[in-house]
Amino acid sequence: MQGIEGVAMRANESPAVRGSEGVRPRGRDGSLPRGNEQHGPDGPEIWIRGAVGEPERSPQRYEEEHQPVVRVRQFSWIATHGGAGSSTLATVFGGHDAGRDWPRPDRGEPASVLLVGRTHAAGLDAVSHTLDIFRRGDAPPGLDLDAIVLVADAPGRLPRQLTQRIKVINSVIDVYRVPWMPAWRTGDLTGPLPREVAALARLTGRTAP
């Protein structure tokens, strides 16, 4: 076990050899406690747990020092059409709002991309068009398309034909759905998030709803 060493010390060695730290105290009569003793050919040997001269670290301190560093992955939100909602999503979930432009990793903008579109027919057309750009390899080099984020264009259930189109897109790449959020229309982005976006919150590192 790392940081743990068994050091054998003979009871008849001088303090200069053994050192002043880590030595078990004697009783009033000068004898050593019987505890962890093993008898060798030259007398009792005392086994000291831990490196001599180094104080043992508490389990809590050890865990803190060896805690893995978790870095949240950053994303660039790309709007595939006007009014897609990339600015709102970047504000709520964090990351870079690229708008209608390609992100520039050479300027420190995240190379991991999330395409944003509305769930109406025009929005799905724009998402499919931009997705094809990545599939053909025509996107700027260095960009990595991670997923599609579809924002509801109206409250209520989608028409069947739109739901079917989303299934087709989802067969090619991961799709995250964001439901209709009335508070967002008035600019209130501070409210609690619905359970429907829990997976997107985990992806972006935001506190899950």
Secondary structure, DSSP 8 states (H G I E B T S, - for coil): -TT--EEEEETTS-HHHH-SSS-----TTS---SSSEEEETTEEEEEEES-TTS----HHHHHHHT---------EEEESSTT--HHHHHHHH-SEEEETS---GGGT--SEEEEEEESSHHHHHHHHHHHHHHHHT-S-TT-EEEEEEEE-SSSS---HHHHHHHHHHHTTS-EEEE---HHHHTT---S---GGGHHHHHHHT----
